[in-house]
């Protein structure tokens, strides 16, 4: 996992925990914005820090930069460590499940006295979760599906299995090869790790082709759910339960 992705996930999780705790919406949105910016950066955040350009990135203020520097220096962000102590560990894990947002979890915590993952699962299976405000049938189905996908996603793929999926994804993207200049598998696959958590694909192309490239990526026939389709990053859940991320950068940012 790249440092950009690692730090973006921490800011996203900080925002989730703060929303669960009912903290300042402005600060929550600030952290979500930082997570979004870091996820969509076409440049390694460590390089931006070395050159001092990190201070020039719109959406990342001085307070957030100090947290980024702290992570690069120590591997931790003290604010995140403090926040984690305020929420039961099992509930923190549930915040990673598609379909279970901080508001839903807070309601379950306050109204149903949910304190563990097992408590939450019992609330889902017994129908108690459906008694909460805003939890309609479709929402409940999404939560149950999210739990199933989450359990699958925790299982890492062998390098060979991940490579085969990656090769099929590359073949799919080659159908629109005229829209980009470079394409490669990134992350754990590029580093040839023994096991792989998700598939990362990186493309360099003229900005005017980015929307078409992201659209084509999400049409891969092994896609089960589209989690995100943005300007520089798209994420999907594949039929095997694994996540695939697709990022676009400009040609001069390649390498």
Buried (B, 14 or more C-beta within 10 A) or exposed (E): EBBBBBBBBBBBBBBBBBBBEEBEEEEBEBBBBBBBBBBBBBBEBBEBBEEEEBEEBEEBEEEBBEBBBBBBEEEEBEBBEEBBEEBBEBBBBBBBBBBBBBEBBBBBBEBBEBEBBEBBBBBBEEEBBBEBEEBEEEBBEBBBBBBEBBEBBEEBBEBEBBBEBBEBBEEBBEEBEEBBEEBBBBBBBEEEEEEBBBBBBBBBBEEEBBEEBBEBBBEBEBBEBBBBBBEBBBBBBBEBBBBBBBBBBBEEEBE
